[in-house]
Amino acid sequence: MANSFRIALALFLALFLSVPWSYAEDSKKVEVLCYAPAYVGKEVIFSAVLDYITYTDIVMASATVGADSSCRVSFEIGFTQRINIKVDIHSSFMYVEPGEKYTIYFPRPDPKESGLVSGSRLDLTFLDLDTNDINYKILRFQQACDKHLSDTYYMKYAKPTEFDVAMQRFRDSISVTYDQDSSVFFKVFVRYTFATFDEMNQPKNRPAQAKFEFYLNNRPVFYENDIYMEYFNDFYDRIFSRLDFQTTDSVRTAIKAGSVRKLMIALGNERMLAPFQLRELAMIKGLSQEYKAGFYPREQIITILDSIARGSKMPQHRMIARNVINKLTQANQGAPAPELFFVNEKGDTLKTLNDFEGKHIYLHFFDPSTQKSKLELPPLIKLHEKYKNEIHFISLYPRKEYSLSDSLNFIATIPWETYAIDPNSAAMNNYKVATFPTYILLDAIGYVVSAPALGPMPNGAYMTIDFTFYQIQEMLKRQKGR
């Protein structure tokens, strides 16, 4: 596992150092003092989003709330950005600027939400916040927006023209207040908040082409601004499905050829994709969505994304394309299962997942030399005997030297297919195998049902995979009875 860790660390550093953040020259420390009397002994985690296409994040700092109900963290950033905060099952966020210090307070969570498995939003409180701070400006601006909408929203349908006029007057007044603000981040935040308000106006007032010209064309791409990127993501959502027939044919040909150049040329025929930087970013987003839809060949989509990750002129796009590849090729619930090759000792491929289509697959990653893997094997064998007609079991274990006892008593006794796998293989990363044993459940057409899946022995909630298998068995019985 040490080698795996070093490789993972190297990949992370390569990714992190390629991020277009000016840490090397312009980074400054951010310090945050937290007061959280309701969370003594809990860890507070601060993370940043690496890109707003995949929403891949990175932990910036963490600290445990002490007995005095406080904790401190510090981290370095090169630009103003949003930071997400998680404590226990609750989450919040704040904006931070390089070199600034913040004092925040976490209120006690709502008792009605404290038991939610998915957690709840926690509204933190700022203490001693300067009026020039980005959080103060954003909060004040959002309060003004909320008040305006609460006063005028009733007119949206009853008096739509008056609603539009009132919105324009509000925008004009805000522009007078904030146009001279020194913070580029804040001005972008304001502009693209109003861009989202455009959706409230009568559609005839500003069609998509006009919005493109007003908000996107001949303007910088603000990768680090969450509000800008939300607007970008909405504007270019499912862009491949909105192309004209001729462009769609050219796009299909380019993807089948696995060619970045041909795809960029094809997309360039669309006016709203004419600017090179916007086009390449929209292409990355579109490829990600089309991979999941399955309309275009997935292997060629990965080839194109890999070409962008290696050769784009924009470091932001290289990083985002790598993140997209990681998201698409890792085992995520509801997504196509990552490719998996079952090989012999010579490295020859014996089978792939496609050879097992037609049945649910239960992947069992285990290490015969670990006590937990040994302990869970007998109940796993019992499950196999019970559900072998409905579930295809496959066991994979690290390729290494095992004791004769482990080989004879724990590998040879498995009554289903077993394969040795390179501990540093892509499959271990794609299926997020961090400990042994790990279980993954795939459906009959090769999609991930759960990763990780429940095991044969009760977890902390006294649940096993048995009931899931039973449900699959009953479903198949009903289908046969029709």
TIVEX-287789 format. One line per field, with one value per residue (C-alpha): residue number from 1; x, y, z; chain. Coordinates in Angstrom, 3 decimals, always signed. Example, Ala and Ser with C-alpha at 12.3 -4.5 7.8 and 13.67 -1.06 7.14 Angstrom:
REM residues 2
num <- (1;2)
X <- (+12.300;+13.670)
Y <- (-4.500;-1.060)
Z <- (+7.800;+7.140)
chaine <- (A;A)
This chain:
REM residues 482
num <- (1;2;3;4;5;6;7;8;9;10;11;12;13;14;15;16;17;18;19;20;21;22;23;24;25;26;27;28;29;30;31;32;33;34;35;36;37;38;39;40;41;42;43;44;45;46;47;48;49;50;51;52;53;54;55;56;57;58;59;60;61;62;63;64;65;66;67;68;69;70;71;72;73;74;75;76;77;78;79;80;81;82;83;84;85;86;87;88;89;90;91;92;93;94;95;96;97;98;99;100;101;102;103;104;105;106;107;108;109;110;111;112;113;114;115;116;117;118;119;120;121;122;123;124;125;126;127;128;129;130;131;132;133;134;135;136;137;138;139;140;141;142;143;144;145;146;147;148;149;150;151;152;153;154;155;156;157;158;159;160;161;162;163;164;165;166;167;168;169;170;171;172;173;174;175;176;177;178;179;180;181;182;183;184;185;186;187;188;189;190;191;192;193;194;195;196;197;198;199;200;201;202;203;204;205;206;207;208;209;210;211;212;213;214;215;216;217;218;219;220;221;222;223;224;225;226;227;228;229;230;231;232;233;234;235;236;237;238;239;240;241;242;243;244;245;246;247;248;249;250;251;252;253;254;255;256;257;258;259;260;261;262;263;264;265;266;267;268;269;270;271;272;273;274;275;276;277;278;279;280;281;282;283;284;285;286;287;288;289;290;291;292;293;294;295;296;297;298;299;300;301;302;303;304;305;306;307;308;309;310;311;312;313;314;315;316;317;318;319;320;321;322;323;324;325;326;327;328;329;330;331;332;333;334;335;336;337;338;339;340;341;342;343;344;345;346;347;348;349;350;351;352;353;354;355;356;357;358;359;360;361;362;363;364;365;366;367;368;369;370;371;372;373;374;375;376;377;378;379;380;381;382;383;384;385;386;387;388;389;390;391;392;393;394;395;396;397;398;399;400;401;402;403;404;405;406;407;408;409;410;411;412;413;414;415;416;417;418;419;420;421;422;423;424;425;426;427;428;429;430;431;432;433;434;435;436;437;438;439;440;441;442;443;444;445;446;447;448;449;450;451;452;453;454;455;456;457;458;459;460;461;462;463;464;465;466;467;468;469;470;471;472;473;474;475;476;477;478;479;480;481;482)
X <- (+0.000;+2.995;+3.704;+0.043;+0.131;+3.266;+1.730;-1.527;+0.441;+2.450;-0.727;-2.291;+0.740;+0.822;-2.818;-2.478;+0.613;-1.044;-3.985;-3.843;-3.676;-0.909;+0.292;+3.969;+4.217;+0.997;-0.331;-1.123;-2.213;-5.840;-6.535;-9.901;-10.854;-14.005;-16.270;-18.512;-19.737;-22.222;-19.427;-16.745;-14.598;-15.821;-13.588;-14.173;-13.077;-12.392;-12.291;-12.081;-13.554;-10.836;-13.209;-16.905;-17.440;-16.801;-16.964;-13.849;-12.715;-9.586;-9.241;-7.442;-7.328;-9.034;-9.059;-10.855;-13.028;-11.371;-12.837;-12.949;-15.289;-12.774;-10.455;-8.052;-7.017;-4.802;-4.157;-2.734;-4.662;-3.811;-7.202;-10.644;-12.777;-15.551;-14.557;-16.907;-17.042;-18.235;-18.639;-20.286;-23.164;-23.706;-22.222;-21.808;-19.540;-17.786;-15.704;-12.070;-9.531;-5.743;-4.100;-7.337;-8.364;-11.865;-13.714;-16.833;-19.417;-21.362;-24.832;-26.417;-28.105;-31.873;-32.937;-35.310;-32.356;-29.740;-30.772;-30.783;-28.460;-27.719;-26.941;-28.230;-27.192;-25.658;-25.771;-22.563;-22.205;-19.291;-17.846;-16.164;-16.574;-15.051;-17.336;-14.748;-14.665;-16.027;-18.492;-19.944;-20.401;-22.014;-24.340;-25.438;-26.001;-28.006;-30.150;-30.954;-31.863;-34.067;-35.909;-36.453;-37.823;-40.073;-41.513;-41.963;-42.223;-46.026;-45.907;-43.996;-47.157;-49.802;-47.851;-44.820;-43.883;-43.887;-41.842;-39.201;-39.077;-38.725;-35.918;-34.065;-34.377;-33.033;-30.090;-29.347;-29.358;-27.063;-24.704;-24.411;-23.536;-21.067;-19.569;-16.572;-15.893;-12.265;-13.028;-13.211;-14.626;-17.492;-18.331;-18.432;-20.597;-23.080;-23.151;-23.852;-26.367;-28.317;-27.671;-29.594;-32.395;-32.765;-34.489;-37.295;-37.959;-40.172;-38.270;-38.798;-36.824;-33.477;-33.116;-30.162;-28.158;-28.549;-27.555;-24.458;-23.459;-24.164;-22.756;-20.234;-18.853;-15.602;-15.406;-12.907;-13.793;-13.874;-13.093;-12.772;-16.056;-18.839;-21.683;-20.113;-19.544;-23.114;-24.302;-21.857;-23.002;-26.674;-26.071;-24.122;-26.070;-26.452;-24.973;-24.432;-28.157;-28.941;-26.823;-28.298;-28.390;-25.351;-23.189;-24.418;-23.265;-19.836;-19.630;-20.514;-17.812;-15.214;-15.989;-15.888;-12.450;-11.352;-10.134;-10.001;-9.156;-12.107;-14.484;-13.363;-13.823;-17.302;-18.435;-16.973;-19.813;-22.152;-22.188;-22.453;-19.418;-17.298;-14.883;-12.102;-11.825;-15.581;-15.839;-13.172;-14.617;-18.161;-16.796;-15.285;-18.599;-20.558;-18.315;-18.774;-22.556;-22.565;-20.370;-23.054;-25.843;-24.123;-25.084;-21.463;-18.711;-17.281;-13.775;-13.411;-14.770;-12.066;-9.471;-10.528;-10.574;-7.126;-5.851;-7.208;-5.666;-2.299;-2.306;-4.699;-3.109;-5.091;-3.859;-7.363;-8.739;-5.977;-6.836;-10.614;-10.276;-8.225;-10.876;-13.605;-11.721;-11.307;-15.025;-16.124;-13.793;-14.301;-17.084;-19.925;-23.474;-25.662;-22.714;-21.342;-18.900;-15.237;-13.571;-12.095;-9.736;-9.198;-5.688;-3.415;+0.123;+1.496;-0.741;-3.015;-6.643;-8.882;-12.174;-13.697;-16.888;-18.700;-18.301;-20.557;-23.462;-26.906;-26.408;-25.766;-22.077;-20.725;-17.060;-15.097;-11.707;-9.877;-6.448;-6.149;-3.447;-5.619;-7.728;-10.872;-10.777;-10.419;-13.249;-15.714;-15.016;-17.180;-20.392;-19.595;-19.468;-22.869;-24.304;-22.938;-24.619;-27.901;-27.851;-25.469;-28.254;-28.965;-25.614;-22.244;-19.491;-15.964;-13.062;-9.922;-6.853;-3.465;-0.848;+1.910;+3.462;+1.116;+1.803;+0.878;-1.837;-3.431;-3.288;-4.816;-7.315;-8.552;-7.894;-8.312;-11.510;-13.436;-16.034;-16.318;-13.883;-10.876;-8.212;-4.960;-4.716;-1.802;-1.971;-1.113;-3.560;-6.063;-8.870;-7.892;-8.190;-11.260;-13.158;-11.842;-10.361;-8.661;-9.103;-9.736;-12.264;-14.199;-17.415;-18.960;-22.394;-23.053;-26.341;-26.993;-26.152;-22.922;-23.949;-22.829;-25.570;-23.450;-19.779;-18.877;-21.631;-22.630;-20.679;-21.736;-21.349;-23.385;-22.098;-22.605;-26.298;-26.612;-27.122;-25.675;-25.902;-28.258;-31.466;-30.318;-29.631;-33.049;-34.748;-32.887;-33.894;-37.577;-37.523;-36.151;-38.798;-41.535;-40.041;-39.943;-43.543;-44.855)
Y <- (+0.000;+2.331;+2.268;+2.970;+5.941;+7.364;+7.041;+8.640;+11.458;+12.027;+12.191;+14.612;+16.902;+16.869;+17.912;+20.479;+22.132;+22.445;+24.410;+27.978;+29.440;+31.906;+30.244;+30.335;+34.149;+35.728;+33.353;+34.728;+33.101;+33.066;+32.595;+31.492;+31.346;+29.287;+29.175;+26.105;+25.263;+22.705;+20.779;+20.224;+17.282;+17.441;+18.074;+21.197;+20.748;+23.602;+22.689;+24.471;+23.500;+22.867;+23.375;+24.098;+21.614;+18.480;+20.168;+18.261;+19.631;+19.645;+19.919;+23.150;+22.716;+21.006;+21.274;+19.726;+21.939;+22.041;+21.989;+25.794;+25.473;+27.004;+25.912;+27.663;+26.932;+28.632;+27.976;+29.788;+31.033;+33.151;+34.708;+35.386;+32.265;+30.356;+27.911;+25.127;+24.180;+20.897;+19.970;+16.708;+16.249;+19.998;+22.274;+25.947;+28.199;+31.550;+33.628;+34.278;+36.775;+36.327;+37.605;+38.124;+36.930;+35.773;+34.957;+32.840;+31.285;+28.074;+28.188;+25.113;+23.084;+22.845;+19.802;+18.808;+18.442;+17.022;+13.456;+13.781;+11.281;+13.687;+16.544;+20.102;+23.628;+25.583;+29.389;+30.579;+34.021;+36.396;+38.279;+41.690;+41.617;+44.637;+46.553;+46.151;+42.380;+40.314;+38.495;+41.788;+43.073;+39.863;+39.568;+43.190;+42.777;+39.578;+41.252;+44.027;+41.430;+39.527;+42.694;+43.761;+40.366;+40.158;+43.582;+42.978;+39.262;+39.345;+41.394;+38.743;+37.117;+39.718;+42.699;+41.265;+44.526;+46.434;+43.620;+43.964;+47.745;+47.427;+44.905;+47.210;+50.139;+47.959;+46.899;+50.518;+51.528;+48.648;+49.609;+53.139;+51.679;+48.991;+49.821;+51.541;+48.721;+47.609;+43.873;+42.178;+39.060;+41.041;+42.893;+39.584;+38.128;+41.000;+40.872;+37.144;+37.212;+39.581;+37.258;+34.559;+37.093;+37.421;+34.045;+35.712;+38.247;+37.646;+35.273;+37.593;+40.326;+38.585;+35.431;+33.060;+34.761;+38.151;+36.705;+35.208;+38.563;+40.460;+38.090;+35.760;+36.919;+38.932;+38.578;+36.711;+33.284;+33.555;+29.949;+30.679;+32.598;+30.218;+32.482;+33.008;+29.280;+28.488;+30.752;+29.169;+25.653;+26.551;+28.344;+25.457;+22.619;+19.632;+21.761;+18.795;+18.043;+21.653;+21.761;+21.939;+18.782;+19.628;+20.440;+17.309;+15.155;+16.794;+16.357;+12.671;+12.141;+13.993;+12.027;+8.696;+9.705;+10.696;+14.028;+17.209;+19.335;+18.084;+18.473;+22.032;+22.889;+21.328;+23.195;+26.444;+26.629;+27.593;+31.316;+30.772;+28.482;+30.697;+32.062;+29.495;+29.541;+29.239;+26.581;+24.347;+24.656;+23.994;+21.038;+19.518;+19.930;+18.560;+15.513;+14.751;+14.833;+12.812;+10.129;+9.552;+9.646;+6.924;+8.345;+8.643;+5.998;+6.383;+5.230;+8.022;+10.589;+9.618;+9.812;+13.372;+14.433;+12.920;+14.924;+18.108;+17.163;+16.755;+19.433;+22.310;+25.741;+26.652;+25.106;+25.424;+23.190;+20.635;+20.368;+20.240;+17.565;+15.412;+15.858;+14.883;+11.726;+10.832;+11.360;+9.363;+6.430;+5.941;+3.843;+6.228;+5.190;+5.278;+5.655;+3.078;+0.743;+1.560;-0.846;-3.898;-6.387;-9.832;-10.956;-13.922;-13.848;-13.055;-10.009;-11.547;-10.424;-13.395;-11.559;-8.091;-6.968;-7.275;-11.061;-11.077;-8.963;-10.314;-10.774;-8.513;-8.622;-8.542;-7.531;-8.691;-6.976;-8.820;-9.620;-13.278;-12.307;-9.877;-11.019;-9.147;-10.705;-14.143;-13.499;-12.415;-15.252;-18.002;-15.886;-14.723;-18.333;-18.941;-15.948;-17.275;-20.617;-18.831;-16.342;-17.797;-18.116;-14.368;-12.773;-13.342;-13.206;-12.170;-11.933;-9.902;-9.920;-8.151;-9.977;-10.812;-13.747;-15.446;-18.089;-21.643;-21.567;-18.411;-19.780;-23.134;-22.066;-18.730;-18.424;-22.018;-22.523;-19.760;-21.496;-18.653;-16.893;-15.262;-13.076;-11.570;-7.838;-5.410;-3.421;-0.249;-0.885;+1.703;-0.588;-0.128;+3.634;+3.577;+1.386;+3.383;+0.369;+1.806;-1.121;-4.848;-6.250;-3.819;-4.763;-3.244;-4.124;-3.692;-4.233;-6.565;-3.941;-2.734;+0.237;+0.839;+0.075;+0.849;+1.602;+0.557;-1.997;-3.689;-6.796;-10.240;-9.259;-6.625;-3.052;-0.445;-0.250;-4.056;-4.275;-6.793;-7.272;-10.235;-8.203;-6.449;-9.822;-11.044;-8.071;-8.793;-12.450;-11.568;-9.031;-11.649;-14.145;-11.617;-10.920;-14.632;-15.040;-12.481)
Z <- (+0.000;+0.477;-3.266;-4.009;-1.651;-3.273;-6.728;-5.579;-3.949;-7.120;-9.210;-6.735;-6.750;-10.536;-10.565;-7.799;-9.232;-12.629;-11.210;-12.527;-9.066;-8.395;-5.218;-6.093;-6.284;-5.014;-2.387;+1.044;+4.254;+5.347;+9.049;+10.444;+14.125;+14.729;+17.754;+17.797;+21.331;+19.951;+18.198;+20.840;+19.786;+16.170;+13.168;+11.073;+7.450;+5.026;+1.336;-2.016;-5.363;-7.940;-10.846;-11.272;-14.109;-12.022;-8.587;-7.588;-4.250;-2.149;+1.630;+2.477;+6.261;+9.171;+12.956;+15.914;+18.121;+21.506;+25.008;+24.924;+21.891;+19.492;+16.705;+14.341;+10.787;+8.232;+4.554;+1.564;-1.456;-4.484;-5.217;-3.773;-3.726;-2.009;+0.724;+1.815;+5.483;+6.973;+10.613;+11.622;+9.123;+8.672;+6.024;+5.251;+3.211;+3.189;+0.811;+1.602;+0.322;+0.375;+3.548;+5.496;+8.967;+9.894;+13.090;+12.662;+14.947;+14.326;+15.915;+17.399;+14.633;+14.339;+16.433;+13.629;+11.249;+13.576;+12.818;+9.040;+7.376;+4.528;+6.846;+6.735;+5.859;+8.710;+8.595;+10.191;+11.760;+11.111;+14.080;+13.598;+9.806;+8.053;+5.677;+2.894;+3.254;+0.369;+2.659;+3.918;+0.362;-0.871;+2.121;+1.779;-1.975;-1.480;+1.177;-1.309;-3.956;-1.531;-0.512;-4.121;-5.131;-2.089;-3.011;-6.752;-7.507;-7.333;-10.576;-12.547;-13.921;-13.107;-14.522;-16.373;-18.123;-14.848;-13.267;-15.993;-15.584;-11.819;-12.255;-14.648;-12.225;-9.444;-11.624;-12.474;-8.810;-7.908;-10.737;-9.356;-5.948;-6.978;-10.395;-8.803;-6.337;-6.375;-6.114;-9.515;-7.853;-6.338;-9.551;-11.424;-8.632;-9.014;-12.819;-13.032;-10.220;-12.445;-15.371;-13.514;-12.876;-16.647;-16.569;-14.606;-17.354;-20.351;-22.671;-25.665;-23.898;-24.057;-26.192;-25.806;-28.560;-26.882;-23.500;-25.099;-26.575;-23.362;-20.747;-22.388;-25.718;-25.609;-21.826;-19.624;-18.246;-14.447;-13.534;-9.802;-9.421;-8.431;-9.605;-13.034;-13.441;-12.385;-15.187;-17.653;-16.698;-17.149;-20.436;-22.000;-20.400;-22.792;-25.563;-27.917;-27.960;-28.972;-32.137;-35.640;-37.763;-39.875;-36.862;-35.078;-38.015;-37.960;-34.175;-34.453;-37.090;-34.995;-31.822;-33.633;-34.929;-31.407;-32.805;-30.708;-33.746;-35.810;-32.890;-32.210;-35.907;-35.934;-32.816;-34.143;-36.663;-33.841;-33.041;-29.280;-29.458;-31.698;-29.020;-28.680;-24.882;-24.301;-26.995;-25.488;-21.985;-23.241;-25.210;-22.054;-20.227;-23.195;-23.544;-19.862;-20.212;-23.438;-21.869;-19.259;-21.859;-23.905;-27.319;-28.479;-28.100;-24.597;-25.467;-28.046;-25.575;-23.084;-25.881;-26.706;-23.062;-22.591;-25.566;-23.959;-20.597;-22.289;-24.945;-24.249;-24.351;-21.234;-17.975;-16.504;-19.240;-18.829;-15.151;-15.720;-18.425;-16.025;-13.348;-15.815;-16.789;-13.119;-12.466;-15.497;-15.043;-11.316;-9.854;-9.027;-8.250;-11.348;-13.724;-16.161;-14.427;-15.150;-17.551;-15.844;-17.445;-15.951;-16.894;-16.303;-14.926;-18.396;-18.646;-21.278;-21.019;-20.251;-19.850;-19.427;-17.703;-21.035;-20.797;-17.742;-19.020;-18.251;-14.506;-11.579;-10.640;-7.091;-7.161;-4.134;-3.687;-0.899;+0.472;+1.611;+4.098;+6.100;+9.019;+7.942;+4.471;+6.017;+8.474;+5.778;+3.333;+4.947;+5.040;+1.505;+0.313;+1.942;+0.102;-3.168;-2.640;-1.936;-4.843;-7.451;-10.013;-9.867;-8.932;-10.564;-7.929;-8.959;-6.502;-7.134;-4.907;-5.068;-7.100;-4.586;-2.770;-0.298;+2.303;+1.363;+4.031;+2.613;-0.931;-0.059;+2.605;+1.267;-2.465;-3.619;-1.594;-3.391;-5.624;-8.180;-10.511;-8.883;-10.485;-9.278;-9.905;-9.874;-6.590;-8.549;-11.391;-12.602;-11.450;-7.795;-8.212;-10.445;-7.994;-5.011;-3.256;-0.186;+2.220;+2.032;+1.644;-0.578;-2.381;-5.519;-6.944;-10.679;-12.462;-15.397;-18.018;-16.451;-14.311;-10.728;-8.197;-5.146;-4.571;-2.028;-1.554;+1.674;+2.631;+3.873;+7.531;+9.411;+9.320;+12.041;+11.132;+11.276;+7.510;+5.046;+1.284;+1.800;+1.612;-1.579;-3.176;-2.007;-3.676;-6.933;-6.709;-6.173;-9.006;-11.401;-10.293;-11.069;-14.480;-15.334;-14.212;-16.669)
chaine <- (A;A;A;A;A;A;A;A;A;A;A;A;A;A;A;A;A;A;A;A;A;A;A;A;A;A;A;A;A;A;A;A;A;A;A;A;A;A;A;A;A;A;A;A;A;A;A;A;A;A;A;A;A;A;A;A;A;A;A;A;A;A;A;A;A;A;A;A;A;A;A;A;A;A;A;A;A;A;A;A;A;A;A;A;A;A;A;A;A;A;A;A;A;A;A;A;A;A;A;A;A;A;A;A;A;A;A;A;A;A;A;A;A;A;A;A;A;A;A;A;A;A;A;A;A;A;A;A;A;A;A;A;A;A;A;A;A;A;A;A;A;A;A;A;A;A;A;A;A;A;A;A;A;A;A;A;A;A;A;A;A;A;A;A;A;A;A;A;A;A;A;A;A;A;A;A;A;A;A;A;A;A;A;A;A;A;A;A;A;A;A;A;A;A;A;A;A;A;A;A;A;A;A;A;A;A;A;A;A;A;A;A;A;A;A;A;A;A;A;A;A;A;A;A;A;A;A;A;A;A;A;A;A;A;A;A;A;A;A;A;A;A;A;A;A;A;A;A;A;A;A;A;A;A;A;A;A;A;A;A;A;A;A;A;A;A;A;A;A;A;A;A;A;A;A;A;A;A;A;A;A;A;A;A;A;A;A;A;A;A;A;A;A;A;A;A;A;A;A;A;A;A;A;A;A;A;A;A;A;A;A;A;A;A;A;A;A;A;A;A;A;A;A;A;A;A;A;A;A;A;A;A;A;A;A;A;A;A;A;A;A;A;A;A;A;A;A;A;A;A;A;A;A;A;A;A;A;A;A;A;A;A;A;A;A;A;A;A;A;A;A;A;A;A;A;A;A;A;A;A;A;A;A;A;A;A;A;A;A;A;A;A;A;A;A;A;A;A;A;A;A;A;A;A;A;A;A;A;A;A;A;A;A;A;A;A;A;A;A;A;A;A;A;A;A;A;A;A;A;A;A;A;A;A;A;A;A;A;A;A;A;A;A;A;A;A;A;A;A;A;A;A;A;A;A;A;A;A;A;A;A;A;A;A;A;A;A;A;A;A;A;A;A;A;A;A;A;A;A;A;A;A)
